[in-house]
Amino acid sequence: MLNDLFKQLDATVQTRGLKPGDRFPAERQLAAELNVSRNSFRRLLHTLEGRGMVEIRKGSGTFLKPRFFNTSDPYWGTEERSAEEVVADQLETIFLLFPIIVELACHRMTADQLDLLQKSNVALSRSIFTKDHRKVWLESLSFFRLIAKGTGNSFMSGIMEEIFAIDMVTFDHFFKTTQKSREELFGDHVNILNALIEKDCTKAKQVTQNYAIHLNRIIGNGNNALSGLGSNLNKEDT
């Protein structure tokens, strides 16, 4: 989990005597030292950036910020809770906050950002055919990360990174569920993209809520993580 990876990285920072403002060694080098893939290490860096703990400068590297040294455990003690409880919290947060983030992005995304989002959606489609659940998860993360950046609000980007910070079991179930469910979930990405392109922000919010509902059905395996939010949450908007 990212929590363990962060602890390893923190130990490396301490061993090297790095201070706020210092640049991390090369990404490839650190990933090798921590014995993780570059994708996993990059995801940790994006999460830490969202939390204001590092700054990623394109073409220059990743730099430590003071908050990195002032946060003993940035993962809220999730190891003390069951995996089911953590996933339930994530699903609830996705239902409540994703529609708001997507709606705001709808008002602010530029044509260039929408073009990148279209390319991300194509990459997501291709990943589904590989039947590699990890790749599907990473491409989905990339899709929503672009949307969060499209809001122009750094806190929204941070929230998105927080939601994805803990490994989700979503796509472990993705290829075990019915083809209809898989098509629905991918179709939600397409619907979100189209609503953003059309600048139909009300629709964008609604189809994102549908995405959260479909996600809950796939992960919940009969347990409704959204049940405490009201009786109409499992009814999709039409």
C-alpha atoms as an extended CHARMM CRD file, in Angstrom:
* protein
*
       238  EXT
         1         1  MET       CA              0.0000000000        0.0000000000        0.0000000000  PROA      1               0.0000000000
         2         2  LEU       CA              1.0310000000        3.6350000000       -0.4110000000  PROA      2               0.0000000000
         3         3  ASN       CA              1.2910000000        3.9830000000        3.3490000000  PROA      3               0.0000000000
         4         4  ASP       CA              4.1500000000        1.4740000000        3.4450000000  PROA      4               0.0000000000
         5         5  LEU       CA              5.7850000000        3.0510000000        0.4160000000  PROA      5               0.0000000000
         6         6  PHE       CA              5.6420000000        6.4810000000        2.0300000000  PROA      6               0.0000000000
         7         7  LYS       CA              7.3380000000        5.1420000000        5.1520000000  PROA      7               0.0000000000
         8         8  GLN       CA             10.1220000000        3.6890000000        3.0010000000  PROA      8               0.0000000000
         9         9  LEU       CA             10.5140000000        6.9890000000        1.1840000000  PROA      9               0.0000000000
        10        10  ASP       CA             10.5290000000        8.9080000000        4.4680000000  PROA      10              0.0000000000
        11        11  ALA       CA             13.3100000000        6.6510000000        5.7600000000  PROA      11              0.0000000000
        12        12  THR       CA             15.2940000000        7.2580000000        2.5630000000  PROA      12              0.0000000000
        13        13  VAL       CA             14.8860000000       11.0200000000        2.9440000000  PROA      13              0.0000000000
        14        14  GLN       CA             16.1320000000       10.8260000000        6.5320000000  PROA      14              0.0000000000
        15        15  THR       CA             19.0770000000        8.6180000000        5.5840000000  PROA      15              0.0000000000
        16        16  ARG       CA             20.1350000000       10.9860000000        2.8200000000  PROA      16              0.0000000000
        17        17  GLY       CA             19.7190000000       14.0000000000        5.0910000000  PROA      17              0.0000000000
        18        18  LEU       CA             17.4410000000       15.7810000000        2.6460000000  PROA      18              0.0000000000
        19        19  LYS       CA             15.8210000000       19.0530000000        3.6980000000  PROA      19              0.0000000000
        20        20  PRO       CA             12.9360000000       21.2370000000        2.4990000000  PROA      20              0.0000000000
        21        21  GLY       CA             13.7790000000       22.5950000000       -0.9300000000  PROA      21              0.0000000000
        22        22  ASP       CA             16.0710000000       19.6940000000       -1.8060000000  PROA      22              0.0000000000
        23        23  ARG       CA             15.4530000000       17.7270000000       -4.9580000000  PROA      23              0.0000000000
        24        24  PHE       CA             14.7520000000       14.0090000000       -4.9060000000  PROA      24              0.0000000000
        25        25  PRO       CA             17.1710000000       11.7270000000       -6.7410000000  PROA      25              0.0000000000
        26        26  ALA       CA             16.0060000000       10.5530000000      -10.1590000000  PROA      26              0.0000000000
        27        27  GLU       CA             12.6200000000        8.8500000000      -10.1640000000  PROA      27              0.0000000000
        28        28  ARG       CA             14.0240000000        5.6810000000      -11.7440000000  PROA      28              0.0000000000
        29        29  GLN       CA             16.7640000000        5.4820000000       -9.1010000000  PROA      29              0.0000000000
        30        30  LEU       CA             14.4170000000        5.9190000000       -6.1490000000  PROA      30              0.0000000000
        31        31  ALA       CA             11.8840000000        3.4430000000       -7.5230000000  PROA      31              0.0000000000
        32        32  ALA       CA             14.6730000000        0.8740000000       -7.8480000000  PROA      32              0.0000000000
        33        33  GLU       CA             15.9040000000        1.5660000000       -4.3120000000  PROA      33              0.0000000000
        34        34  LEU       CA             12.3830000000        1.1190000000       -2.9330000000  PROA      34              0.0000000000
        35        35  ASN       CA             11.8770000000       -1.9810000000       -5.0870000000  PROA      35              0.0000000000
        36        36  VAL       CA              8.6490000000       -0.7250000000       -6.6660000000  PROA      36              0.0000000000
        37        37  SER       CA              7.5440000000       -0.0030000000      -10.2150000000  PROA      37              0.0000000000
        38        38  ARG       CA              7.9370000000        3.5040000000      -11.5680000000  PROA      38              0.0000000000
        39        39  ASN       CA              4.1520000000        3.7280000000      -11.9310000000  PROA      39              0.0000000000
        40        40  SER       CA              3.6540000000        2.9900000000       -8.2270000000  PROA      40              0.0000000000
        41        41  PHE       CA              6.3450000000        5.4590000000       -7.2350000000  PROA      41              0.0000000000
        42        42  ARG       CA              4.9630000000        8.1210000000       -9.5580000000  PROA      42              0.0000000000
        43        43  ARG       CA              1.5060000000        7.6420000000       -8.0500000000  PROA      43              0.0000000000
        44        44  LEU       CA              2.9710000000        8.2060000000       -4.5840000000  PROA      44              0.0000000000
        45        45  LEU       CA              4.6300000000       11.4240000000       -5.7600000000  PROA      45              0.0000000000
        46        46  HSD       CA              1.3550000000       12.7130000000       -7.2440000000  PROA      46              0.0000000000
        47        47  THR       CA             -0.3950000000       11.8910000000       -3.9600000000  PROA      47              0.0000000000
        48        48  LEU       CA              2.2380000000       13.7410000000       -1.9420000000  PROA      48              0.0000000000
        49        49  GLU       CA              2.0340000000       16.6890000000       -4.3390000000  PROA      49              0.0000000000
        50        50  GLY       CA             -1.7250000000       16.8110000000       -3.8100000000  PROA      50              0.0000000000
        51        51  ARG       CA             -1.0920000000       16.9770000000       -0.0690000000  PROA      51              0.0000000000
        52        52  GLY       CA              1.3860000000       19.8130000000       -0.3770000000  PROA      52              0.0000000000
        53        53  MET       CA              4.3320000000       17.6540000000        0.6860000000  PROA      53              0.0000000000
        54        54  VAL       CA              6.3720000000       17.8160000000       -2.5330000000  PROA      54              0.0000000000
        55        55  GLU       CA              6.4580000000       19.9540000000       -5.6620000000  PROA      55              0.0000000000
        56        56  ILE       CA              6.7920000000       18.3160000000       -9.0650000000  PROA      56              0.0000000000
        57        57  ARG       CA              8.4140000000       20.6690000000      -11.5610000000  PROA      57              0.0000000000
        58        58  LYS       CA              8.1750000000       19.4520000000      -15.1240000000  PROA      58              0.0000000000
        59        59  GLY       CA             11.6360000000       18.9900000000      -16.5470000000  PROA      59              0.0000000000
        60        60  SER       CA             13.3330000000       19.7510000000      -13.2400000000  PROA      60              0.0000000000
        61        61  GLY       CA             12.3510000000       16.9800000000      -10.8540000000  PROA      61              0.0000000000
        62        62  THR       CA             10.5570000000       16.6280000000       -7.5270000000  PROA      62              0.0000000000
        63        63  PHE       CA             11.3600000000       18.9040000000       -4.5920000000  PROA      63              0.0000000000
        64        64  LEU       CA             10.6350000000       18.4640000000       -0.8970000000  PROA      64              0.0000000000
        65        65  LYS       CA              8.3570000000       20.9430000000        0.8480000000  PROA      65              0.0000000000
        66        66  PRO       CA              8.2970000000       21.6710000000        4.6050000000  PROA      66              0.0000000000
        67        67  ARG       CA              5.0300000000       19.7930000000        5.0990000000  PROA      67              0.0000000000
        68        68  PHE       CA              6.7700000000       16.5310000000        4.1890000000  PROA      68              0.0000000000
        69        69  PHE       CA              8.6760000000       16.7840000000        7.4610000000  PROA      69              0.0000000000
        70        70  ASN       CA              5.6820000000       17.8930000000        9.5240000000  PROA      70              0.0000000000
        71        71  THR       CA              3.4160000000       14.9380000000        8.7310000000  PROA      71              0.0000000000
        72        72  SER       CA              4.1950000000       11.7570000000       10.6210000000  PROA      72              0.0000000000
        73        73  ASP       CA              1.5080000000        9.6430000000        8.9770000000  PROA      73              0.0000000000
        74        74  PRO       CA             -0.4020000000       11.1520000000        6.0540000000  PROA      74              0.0000000000
        75        75  TYR       CA             -2.7420000000        8.2050000000        5.6280000000  PROA      75              0.0000000000
        76        76  TRP       CA             -5.0870000000        8.8870000000        8.5510000000  PROA      76              0.0000000000
        77        77  GLY       CA             -4.2960000000        5.6450000000       10.3360000000  PROA      77              0.0000000000
        78        78  THR       CA             -6.1590000000        3.6050000000        7.7370000000  PROA      78              0.0000000000
        79        79  GLU       CA             -4.2860000000        0.4770000000        8.7620000000  PROA      79              0.0000000000
        80        80  GLU       CA             -6.3140000000        0.4680000000       11.9770000000  PROA      80              0.0000000000
        81        81  ARG       CA             -9.5130000000        0.0480000000        9.9890000000  PROA      81              0.0000000000
        82        82  SER       CA            -10.7190000000       -2.8570000000        7.9150000000  PROA      82              0.0000000000
        83        83  ALA       CA            -10.3330000000       -2.7980000000        4.1440000000  PROA      83              0.0000000000
        84        84  GLU       CA            -14.1280000000       -2.8180000000        3.8140000000  PROA      84              0.0000000000
        85        85  GLU       CA            -14.4620000000        0.3080000000        5.9670000000  PROA      85              0.0000000000
        86        86  VAL       CA            -11.7810000000        2.1440000000        4.0130000000  PROA      86              0.0000000000
        87        87  VAL       CA            -13.3570000000        1.2910000000        0.6570000000  PROA      87              0.0000000000
        88        88  ALA       CA            -16.7980000000        2.3150000000        1.9660000000  PROA      88              0.0000000000
        89        89  ASP       CA            -15.3690000000        5.7220000000        2.9110000000  PROA      89              0.0000000000
        90        90  GLN       CA            -13.8300000000        6.0720000000       -0.5310000000  PROA      90              0.0000000000
        91        91  LEU       CA            -17.0710000000        5.2200000000       -2.2850000000  PROA      91              0.0000000000
        92        92  GLU       CA            -19.0150000000        7.6830000000       -0.1670000000  PROA      92              0.0000000000
        93        93  THR       CA            -16.4660000000       10.4040000000       -0.8990000000  PROA      93              0.0000000000
        94        94  ILE       CA            -16.5500000000        9.6400000000       -4.6130000000  PROA      94              0.0000000000
        95        95  PHE       CA            -20.3460000000        9.9650000000       -4.6540000000  PROA      95              0.0000000000
        96        96  LEU       CA            -20.3220000000       13.2390000000       -2.7250000000  PROA      96              0.0000000000
        97        97  LEU       CA            -17.3120000000       15.0020000000       -4.2540000000  PROA      97              0.0000000000
        98        98  PHE       CA            -16.6920000000       13.6810000000       -7.7640000000  PROA      98              0.0000000000
        99        99  PRO       CA            -19.8540000000       15.2980000000       -9.1810000000  PROA      99              0.0000000000
       100       100  ILE       CA            -18.8200000000       18.6550000000       -7.6890000000  PROA      100             0.0000000000
       101       101  ILE       CA            -15.3060000000       18.3930000000       -9.1200000000  PROA      101             0.0000000000
       102       102  VAL       CA            -16.5840000000       17.3750000000      -12.5590000000  PROA      102             0.0000000000
       103       103  GLU       CA            -19.1870000000       20.1580000000      -12.5770000000  PROA      103             0.0000000000
       104       104  LEU       CA            -16.5550000000       22.7740000000      -11.7310000000  PROA      104             0.0000000000
       105       105  ALA       CA            -14.2160000000       21.3700000000      -14.3760000000  PROA      105             0.0000000000
       106       106  CYS       CA            -17.0460000000       21.6510000000      -16.8920000000  PROA      106             0.0000000000
       107       107  HSD       CA            -17.0510000000       25.4310000000      -16.4350000000  PROA      107             0.0000000000
       108       108  ARG       CA            -13.2820000000       25.7990000000      -16.5920000000  PROA      108             0.0000000000
       109       109  MET       CA            -11.6160000000       23.1640000000      -18.7900000000  PROA      109             0.0000000000
       110       110  THR       CA             -9.8730000000       24.5150000000      -21.8650000000  PROA      110             0.0000000000
       111       111  ALA       CA             -9.9770000000       22.9910000000      -25.3340000000  PROA      111             0.0000000000
       112       112  ASP       CA             -6.4410000000       21.6740000000      -24.8720000000  PROA      112             0.0000000000
       113       113  GLN       CA             -7.3770000000       20.0260000000      -21.5800000000  PROA      113             0.0000000000
       114       114  LEU       CA            -10.4310000000       18.4260000000      -23.1640000000  PROA      114             0.0000000000
       115       115  ASP       CA             -8.2170000000       17.1020000000      -25.9470000000  PROA      115             0.0000000000
       116       116  LEU       CA             -5.9560000000       15.4720000000      -23.3720000000  PROA      116             0.0000000000
       117       117  LEU       CA             -9.0250000000       14.0140000000      -21.6580000000  PROA      117             0.0000000000
       118       118  GLN       CA            -10.1840000000       12.4840000000      -24.9420000000  PROA      118             0.0000000000
       119       119  LYS       CA             -6.7850000000       10.8340000000      -25.3790000000  PROA      119             0.0000000000
       120       120  SER       CA             -6.9500000000        9.5730000000      -21.8060000000  PROA      120             0.0000000000
       121       121  ASN       CA            -10.3400000000        8.0250000000      -22.4930000000  PROA      121             0.0000000000
       122       122  VAL       CA             -8.9360000000        6.2160000000      -25.5430000000  PROA      122             0.0000000000
       123       123  ALA       CA             -6.0870000000        4.8820000000      -23.3940000000  PROA      123             0.0000000000
       124       124  LEU       CA             -8.6300000000        3.6980000000      -20.8320000000  PROA      124             0.0000000000
       125       125  SER       CA            -10.5930000000        1.8910000000      -23.5400000000  PROA      125             0.0000000000
       126       126  ARG       CA             -7.4650000000        0.1130000000      -24.7410000000  PROA      126             0.0000000000
       127       127  SER       CA             -6.4970000000       -0.8770000000      -21.2020000000  PROA      127             0.0000000000
       128       128  ILE       CA             -9.8140000000       -2.6840000000      -20.7670000000  PROA      128             0.0000000000
       129       129  PHE       CA             -8.9730000000       -4.9630000000      -23.6770000000  PROA      129             0.0000000000
       130       130  THR       CA             -5.6800000000       -5.9180000000      -22.0230000000  PROA      130             0.0000000000
       131       131  LYS       CA             -7.6470000000       -7.3490000000      -19.0810000000  PROA      131             0.0000000000
       132       132  ASP       CA             -4.9810000000       -5.9560000000      -16.7670000000  PROA      132             0.0000000000
       133       133  HSD       CA             -6.9470000000       -4.6090000000      -13.7670000000  PROA      133             0.0000000000
       134       134  ARG       CA             -4.0050000000       -2.5110000000      -12.5610000000  PROA      134             0.0000000000
       135       135  LYS       CA             -3.6730000000       -0.7760000000      -15.9220000000  PROA      135             0.0000000000
       136       136  VAL       CA             -7.4090000000       -0.0560000000      -15.9810000000  PROA      136             0.0000000000
       137       137  TRP       CA             -7.1510000000        1.4360000000      -12.4930000000  PROA      137             0.0000000000
       138       138  LEU       CA             -4.1960000000        3.6560000000      -13.4760000000  PROA      138             0.0000000000
       139       139  GLU       CA             -5.8960000000        4.8890000000      -16.6430000000  PROA      139             0.0000000000
       140       140  SER       CA             -9.0760000000        5.6730000000      -14.6980000000  PROA      140             0.0000000000
       141       141  LEU       CA             -6.9840000000        7.6000000000      -12.1830000000  PROA      141             0.0000000000
       142       142  SER       CA             -5.3510000000        9.5120000000      -15.0330000000  PROA      142             0.0000000000
       143       143  PHE       CA             -8.7830000000       10.3720000000      -16.4560000000  PROA      143             0.0000000000
       144       144  PHE       CA            -10.0820000000       11.8790000000      -13.2230000000  PROA      144             0.0000000000
       145       145  ARG       CA             -6.7560000000       13.5220000000      -12.3970000000  PROA      145             0.0000000000
       146       146  LEU       CA             -7.0000000000       15.4850000000      -15.6580000000  PROA      146             0.0000000000
       147       147  ILE       CA            -10.5260000000       16.5510000000      -14.7350000000  PROA      147             0.0000000000
       148       148  ALA       CA             -9.3960000000       17.7040000000      -11.2930000000  PROA      148             0.0000000000
       149       149  LYS       CA             -6.5780000000       19.7260000000      -12.8360000000  PROA      149             0.0000000000
       150       150  GLY       CA             -9.1270000000       21.1980000000      -15.1970000000  PROA      150             0.0000000000
       151       151  THR       CA            -10.8580000000       22.8800000000      -12.2600000000  PROA      151             0.0000000000
       152       152  GLY       CA             -7.8280000000       25.1390000000      -11.8470000000  PROA      152             0.0000000000
       153       153  ASN       CA             -8.1810000000       24.5880000000       -8.1060000000  PROA      153             0.0000000000
       154       154  SER       CA             -5.1840000000       22.9970000000       -6.3870000000  PROA      154             0.0000000000
       155       155  PHE       CA             -7.3330000000       21.8470000000       -3.4560000000  PROA      155             0.0000000000
       156       156  MET       CA             -9.6070000000       19.9380000000       -5.8260000000  PROA      156             0.0000000000
       157       157  SER       CA             -6.5600000000       18.2290000000       -7.2910000000  PROA      157             0.0000000000
       158       158  GLY       CA             -5.4460000000       17.4240000000       -3.7700000000  PROA      158             0.0000000000
       159       159  ILE       CA             -8.8260000000       15.9220000000       -2.9300000000  PROA      159             0.0000000000
       160       160  MET       CA             -8.6610000000       13.7340000000       -6.0240000000  PROA      160             0.0000000000
       161       161  GLU       CA             -5.2290000000       12.4580000000       -5.0030000000  PROA      161             0.0000000000
       162       162  GLU       CA             -6.5000000000       11.7750000000       -1.4800000000  PROA      162             0.0000000000
       163       163  ILE       CA             -9.3750000000        9.6900000000       -2.8140000000  PROA      163             0.0000000000
       164       164  PHE       CA             -7.0540000000        7.6010000000       -4.9510000000  PROA      164             0.0000000000
       165       165  ALA       CA             -4.2740000000        7.4620000000       -2.3570000000  PROA      165             0.0000000000
       166       166  ILE       CA             -5.3140000000        4.0890000000       -0.9540000000  PROA      166             0.0000000000
       167       167  ASP       CA             -5.2390000000        1.1110000000       -3.2760000000  PROA      167             0.0000000000
       168       168  MET       CA             -8.8030000000        0.3580000000       -4.2920000000  PROA      168             0.0000000000
       169       169  VAL       CA            -10.1120000000       -3.1040000000       -5.0080000000  PROA      169             0.0000000000
       170       170  THR       CA            -12.3520000000       -1.6890000000       -7.7270000000  PROA      170             0.0000000000
       171       171  PHE       CA            -10.6970000000       -3.2350000000      -10.7100000000  PROA      171             0.0000000000
       172       172  ASP       CA             -9.8970000000       -6.4880000000       -8.9760000000  PROA      172             0.0000000000
       173       173  HSD       CA            -13.6500000000       -6.9350000000       -9.3210000000  PROA      173             0.0000000000
       174       174  PHE       CA            -13.8560000000       -5.2440000000      -12.7160000000  PROA      174             0.0000000000
       175       175  PHE       CA            -13.1470000000       -8.3460000000      -14.7930000000  PROA      175             0.0000000000
       176       176  LYS       CA            -15.0570000000      -10.6190000000      -12.4400000000  PROA      176             0.0000000000
       177       177  THR       CA            -18.3320000000       -8.7860000000      -12.8880000000  PROA      177             0.0000000000
       178       178  THR       CA            -20.7510000000       -9.0740000000      -15.7820000000  PROA      178             0.0000000000
       179       179  GLN       CA            -19.9910000000       -7.6520000000      -19.1970000000  PROA      179             0.0000000000
       180       180  LYS       CA            -22.9800000000       -5.3390000000      -18.7840000000  PROA      180             0.0000000000
       181       181  SER       CA            -21.4900000000       -3.8580000000      -15.6090000000  PROA      181             0.0000000000
       182       182  ARG       CA            -18.1250000000       -3.3500000000      -17.3100000000  PROA      182             0.0000000000
       183       183  GLU       CA            -19.7870000000       -1.6370000000      -20.2420000000  PROA      183             0.0000000000
       184       184  GLU       CA            -21.7810000000        0.5880000000      -17.8940000000  PROA      184             0.0000000000
       185       185  LEU       CA            -18.6920000000        1.6940000000      -16.0090000000  PROA      185             0.0000000000
       186       186  PHE       CA            -16.7050000000        2.4620000000      -19.1430000000  PROA      186             0.0000000000
       187       187  GLY       CA            -19.7810000000        4.0890000000      -20.6590000000  PROA      187             0.0000000000
       188       188  ASP       CA            -19.8580000000        6.4400000000      -17.6750000000  PROA      188             0.0000000000
       189       189  HSD       CA            -16.3890000000        7.7370000000      -18.5860000000  PROA      189             0.0000000000
       190       190  VAL       CA            -17.6050000000        8.3650000000      -22.1290000000  PROA      190             0.0000000000
       191       191  ASN       CA            -20.7350000000       10.1320000000      -20.8530000000  PROA      191             0.0000000000
       192       192  ILE       CA            -18.6780000000       12.3330000000      -18.5470000000  PROA      192             0.0000000000
       193       193  LEU       CA            -16.3150000000       13.2160000000      -21.3900000000  PROA      193             0.0000000000
       194       194  ASN       CA            -19.1680000000       14.0560000000      -23.7750000000  PROA      194             0.0000000000
       195       195  ALA       CA            -20.9300000000       16.2210000000      -21.1860000000  PROA      195             0.0000000000
       196       196  LEU       CA            -17.7060000000       18.1500000000      -20.5840000000  PROA      196             0.0000000000
       197       197  ILE       CA            -17.1610000000       18.6560000000      -24.3120000000  PROA      197             0.0000000000
       198       198  GLU       CA            -20.7570000000       19.8420000000      -24.6860000000  PROA      198             0.0000000000
       199       199  LYS       CA            -20.3130000000       22.1300000000      -21.6490000000  PROA      199             0.0000000000
       200       200  ASP       CA            -23.5130000000       20.6600000000      -20.2330000000  PROA      200             0.0000000000
       201       201  CYS       CA            -22.5180000000       20.9750000000      -16.5960000000  PROA      201             0.0000000000
       202       202  THR       CA            -25.7840000000       19.7090000000      -15.1340000000  PROA      202             0.0000000000
       203       203  LYS       CA            -25.5060000000       16.5720000000      -17.2210000000  PROA      203             0.0000000000
       204       204  ALA       CA            -21.8430000000       16.1990000000      -16.2770000000  PROA      204             0.0000000000
       205       205  LYS       CA            -22.7990000000       16.1910000000      -12.6130000000  PROA      205             0.0000000000
       206       206  GLN       CA            -25.6030000000       13.6740000000      -13.1330000000  PROA      206             0.0000000000
       207       207  VAL       CA            -23.5860000000       11.1640000000      -15.1550000000  PROA      207             0.0000000000
       208       208  THR       CA            -20.7920000000       11.3630000000      -12.5760000000  PROA      208             0.0000000000
       209       209  GLN       CA            -23.2890000000       10.4170000000       -9.8810000000  PROA      209             0.0000000000
       210       210  ASN       CA            -24.2810000000        7.4580000000      -12.0400000000  PROA      210             0.0000000000
       211       211  TYR       CA            -20.6120000000        6.4950000000      -12.2520000000  PROA      211             0.0000000000
       212       212  ALA       CA            -20.3910000000        6.4700000000       -8.4510000000  PROA      212             0.0000000000
       213       213  ILE       CA            -23.4910000000        4.2710000000       -8.2310000000  PROA      213             0.0000000000
       214       214  HSD       CA            -22.1250000000        1.7670000000      -10.7610000000  PROA      214             0.0000000000
       215       215  LEU       CA            -18.7940000000        1.7530000000       -8.9410000000  PROA      215             0.0000000000
       216       216  ASN       CA            -20.5640000000        1.0020000000       -5.6720000000  PROA      216             0.0000000000
       217       217  ARG       CA            -22.4380000000       -1.9190000000       -7.2320000000  PROA      217             0.0000000000
       218       218  ILE       CA            -19.2260000000       -3.4600000000       -8.5590000000  PROA      218             0.0000000000
       219       219  ILE       CA            -17.1940000000       -3.0500000000       -5.3890000000  PROA      219             0.0000000000
       220       220  GLY       CA            -19.9440000000       -3.4810000000       -2.8300000000  PROA      220             0.0000000000
       221       221  ASN       CA            -20.7100000000       -7.0670000000       -3.8390000000  PROA      221             0.0000000000
       222       222  GLY       CA            -24.1700000000       -6.7150000000       -2.3240000000  PROA      222             0.0000000000
       223       223  ASN       CA            -23.1580000000       -4.2510000000        0.3980000000  PROA      223             0.0000000000
       224       224  ASN       CA            -24.2970000000       -0.7190000000       -0.3240000000  PROA      224             0.0000000000
       225       225  ALA       CA            -21.6700000000        1.7300000000        0.9090000000  PROA      225             0.0000000000
       226       226  LEU       CA            -23.9800000000        4.6210000000       -0.0050000000  PROA      226             0.0000000000
       227       227  SER       CA            -27.0080000000        3.4090000000        1.9390000000  PROA      227             0.0000000000
       228       228  GLY       CA            -26.5560000000        5.9420000000        4.7120000000  PROA      228             0.0000000000
       229       229  LEU       CA            -26.9080000000        8.8570000000        2.3160000000  PROA      229             0.0000000000
       230       230  GLY       CA            -30.5650000000        8.4260000000        1.4820000000  PROA      230             0.0000000000
       231       231  SER       CA            -33.0650000000        6.1550000000       -0.1970000000  PROA      231             0.0000000000
       232       232  ASN       CA            -32.7270000000        7.5740000000       -3.7080000000  PROA      232             0.0000000000
       233       233  LEU       CA            -29.0020000000        7.1920000000       -4.2140000000  PROA      233             0.0000000000
       234       234  ASN       CA            -29.2630000000        3.9270000000       -6.0790000000  PROA      234             0.0000000000
       235       235  LYS       CA            -31.6880000000        5.4470000000       -8.5680000000  PROA      235             0.0000000000
       236       236  GLU       CA            -29.8330000000        6.6830000000      -11.6040000000  PROA      236             0.0000000000
       237       237  ASP       CA            -30.6170000000       10.0520000000      -13.1300000000  PROA      237             0.0000000000
       238       238  THR       CA            -32.2570000000        9.8420000000      -16.4990000000  PROA      238             0.0000000000
